[in-house]
Amino acid sequence: MMAAPEKWPAPLVGQDAAVQVLRAAASNPVHAYLLVGPPGAGKMASASWFAARLLCPGHGDDGCEVCERVGRGTHPDLVVFEREGPALTIAQARQVTRLAAMGPVEAGRKVIVLADLHLAREAAPALLKTIEEPTASTIFILLADLVPPELATIASRCVRVDLRPLREEDITAALEAGGVPADRAGVLARLSLGRLDRARLLASDPEAMARREAWASVPARLDATGHTITQLAKELLGSVERSSAPLLARQEAELAEAASWEASAVRVNGKAATGRWKGAGSSKVLEERHRREQRRQRTDELRAGLAVLAGAYRDRAVAGAMAAPRAAEAVRIIDGLSADLAYNPGELLALQALLVRLGRLA
């Protein structure tokens, strides 16, 4: 479900320029907006905030009951459409067209949030006419990590709003505002890889700091023996396995909330409410999103651990515990595995191979 905004009227972290553009746009909106920014920059949170300003009679300034329903994703005139599978298909694009043709239920307009537009691929032509000529009461908010050439025409039909990558200080401040102690918030911000959603998961994870220390201790524990390498690899991957616990708990709560909402069969003015997540089937889409989140969380955790490990070798070079050229070579090898994670290598074998090479440098 779309996460509820933290507070009104400005819940977005580190996106002051985007907030100004969207606030001005809400008073006289056009038919389509394209929010572009890297993963973790807050595109969905921005869409939620903007949708509340479009649907709320008070323009989203008071955190009213309408704003809260928008934040929870249960407003009947807000539809968040997510792909099912690796890319948005032509069939799913046609479903977006059908949703866009439906009139609003409660408010004077309907807002459709379409996630992952950059993965539209062959569906782009099917989306173009719907996005450039929607019904008068429909407003699109499109989300994309980037705009590839095949989507340039769709992008030209939208008001583009760029979201910048979040800085560590932005994430640290957000965590501190949520009650995380300053020293812990700073460390978690560095482990977050620029993602506020990941930082908040880490803040709820009692093992997050211990995992960091485990990766940082590797250079001191590592030798060239097979037993040590095997043991270290198993320990590190075991900690990665356990790191998914906070995410799984959140996903279970989302599934329970979705089931409760669907069972309640909320109706507004005699019509079935059409809010919530949409796709080929809301439950199926939610489960697909959860699987993507789990894969991303695991990869992020490995990348964060490797970044800590690289930092440990840099620290050893600065302290004189390791020759600078050897430390630089260790960092190069570690960064290579981090880049290779995009190709889904066998984690245990890849980590063991890494530790063998690092052991030789020691």
Residue pairs with C-beta under 8 A, 6 or more apart in sequence:
1 72
1 73
1 74
1 254
1 257
1 258
1 276
1 277
2 44
2 47
2 48
2 70
2 71
2 72
2 73
2 78
2 80
2 113
2 277
3 44
3 45
3 48
3 71
4 48
4 68
4 71
4 72
5 11
5 45
5 48
5 49
5 52
5 63
5 67
5 71
6 178
7 63
8 52
8 60
8 61
8 62
8 63
8 67
9 23
9 60
9 61
9 62
9 63
10 19
11 45
11 49
12 18
12 19
12 42
12 45
12 46
12 49
13 42
13 45
13 166
13 170
13 171
13 173
13 174
13 196
14 41
14 42
14 164
14 166
14 167
14 170
14 171
14 174
15 41
15 42
15 46
15 163
15 164
17 162
17 164
18 35
18 46
18 161
18 162
18 163
19 49
21 161
22 33
22 46
22 49
22 50
22 53
22 161
23 53
25 33
25 50
25 159
26 50
26 53
26 54
26 59
26 60
27 59
29 54
29 139
30 139
30 159
31 131
31 132
31 133
31 134
31 138
31 139
31 140
32 131
32 132
32 134
32 139
32 140
32 141
32 142
32 157
32 158
32 159
33 50
33 139
33 140
33 141
33 142
33 158
33 159
33 160
33 161
34 117
34 142
34 143
34 144
34 147
34 154
34 155
34 158
34 159
34 160
34 161
35 43
35 46
35 47
35 141
35 142
35 143
35 144
35 161
35 163
36 43
36 144
36 145
36 146
36 147
36 160
36 161
36 162
36 163
37 43
37 145
37 162
37 163
37 164
37 165
38 145
38 163
38 165
38 194
39 145
39 195
39 296
40 165
40 166
40 192
40 193
40 194
40 195
40 196
40 197
40 198
41 163
41 164
41 165
41 166
41 194
42 163
42 166
42 196
43 115
43 143
43 144
43 163
44 80
44 113
44 115
44 143
46 161
46 163
47 80
47 113
47 141
47 143
48 70
48 71
48 73
49 60
50 141
51 70
51 75
51 78
51 111
51 113
51 141
52 60
52 66
52 67
52 70
52 71
53 59
53 60
54 109
54 111
54 139
55 66
55 70
55 75
55 77
55 78
55 107
55 109
55 111
56 64
56 66
56 67
56 70
57 64
57 66
58 64
58 66
58 67
60 67
66 75
66 107
69 75
69 275
70 78
73 80
73 275
73 276
73 277
74 261
74 266
74 273
74 275
74 276
75 106
75 107
75 275
76 104
76 105
76 106
76 266
76 268
76 271
76 273
76 274
76 275
77 104
77 105
77 106
77 107
77 109
77 110
77 111
77 274
77 275
78 110
78 111
78 113
78 275
79 99
79 110
79 111
79 112
79 113
79 274
79 275
79 276
79 278
80 113
80 115
80 276
80 277
80 278
81 92
81 95
81 96
81 99
81 112
81 113
81 114
81 115
81 277
81 278
81 279
82 115
82 116
82 277
82 278
82 279
82 285
82 288
82 289
83 89
83 92
83 115
83 116
83 119
83 279
83 285
83 288
84 92
84 279
84 280
84 281
84 284
84 285
84 288
85 288
86 119
87 119
87 120
87 121
87 122
87 123
88 116
88 117
88 119
88 120
88 121
88 123
88 127
89 122
89 123
90 122
90 123
90 126
91 280
92 123
92 279
92 280
93 120
93 123
93 126
93 127
93 130
94 126
95 278
95 279
95 280
96 112
96 114
96 127
96 130
97 126
97 127
97 130
99 112
99 274
99 278
100 110
100 112
100 130
100 134
100 135
100 138
100 140
101 135
102 110
102 274
103 110
103 135
103 137
104 110
104 137
105 268
105 269
105 271
105 273
105 274
106 268
106 269
108 137
109 137
109 138
109 139
110 137
110 138
110 139
111 138
111 139
111 140
111 141
112 138
112 139
112 140
112 141
113 140
113 141
113 142
113 143
114 127
114 140
114 141
114 142
114 143
115 143
116 143
116 144
116 145
117 142
117 143
117 144
117 151
117 154
118 144
118 145
118 146
118 147
118 148
118 151
120 127
120 150
120 151
120 154
121 150
124 150
124 151
124 153
124 154
127 154
128 153
128 154
128 157
131 140
131 142
131 154
131 157
131 158
132 154
132 157
134 140
140 158
142 154
142 158
144 151
147 155
165 194
166 194
166 195
166 196
168 186
168 189
168 190
168 194
169 189
170 196
171 185
171 188
171 189
171 192
171 194
171 196
171 199
172 182
172 185
172 186
172 189
174 196
174 199
175 184
175 185
175 188
175 189
175 199
175 200
175 203
176 182
176 185
178 200
178 203
180 188
180 203
184 203
184 209
185 203
187 209
187 212
188 199
188 202
188 203
188 208
189 199
191 198
191 199
191 202
191 208
191 212
191 304
191 307
191 308
192 198
192 199
192 202
192 304
193 300
193 303
193 304
193 307
195 300
198 297
198 300
201 246
201 247
201 250
201 297
202 208
202 246
204 246
205 243
205 245
205 246
207 239
207 242
207 243
208 243
210 239
211 239
211 240
211 243
211 301
211 305
212 305
212 308
214 235
214 236
214 239
214 305
215 236
215 305
215 306
215 308
215 309
215 312
216 308
216 309
216 311
216 312
217 312
218 232
218 236
218 309
218 312
218 355
218 358
219 309
219 312
219 313
219 316
219 322
219 330
219 358
219 362
221 228
221 232
222 228
222 229
222 232
222 355
222 358
222 359
222 362
223 359
223 362
224 356
224 359
224 360
224 362
225 359
228 359
229 352
229 355
229 356
229 359
230 352
232 355
233 348
233 351
233 352
233 355
234 348
236 305
236 351
237 347
237 348
237 351
239 305
240 298
240 301
240 302
240 305
240 347
243 297
243 298
243 301
244 294
244 297
244 298
244 301
247 293
247 294
247 297
248 294
251 290
251 293
251 294
254 286
254 290
255 283
255 286
255 287
255 290
258 276
258 277
258 282
258 283
258 286
259 283
261 276
262 276
262 282
262 283
265 272
266 272
266 273
267 273
276 282
277 285
277 286
277 289
278 285
279 285
279 288
299 341
302 338
302 341
302 347
303 338
303 341
306 334
306 335
306 337
306 338
307 338
309 334
310 330
310 331
310 334
310 335
313 322
313 327
313 330
313 331
313 334
314 327
314 331
316 322
316 327
317 323
317 324
317 327
317 328
322 330
322 362
326 361
329 361
330 358
330 361
333 354
333 357
333 358
334 354
334 358
337 345
337 350
337 351
337 354
340 350
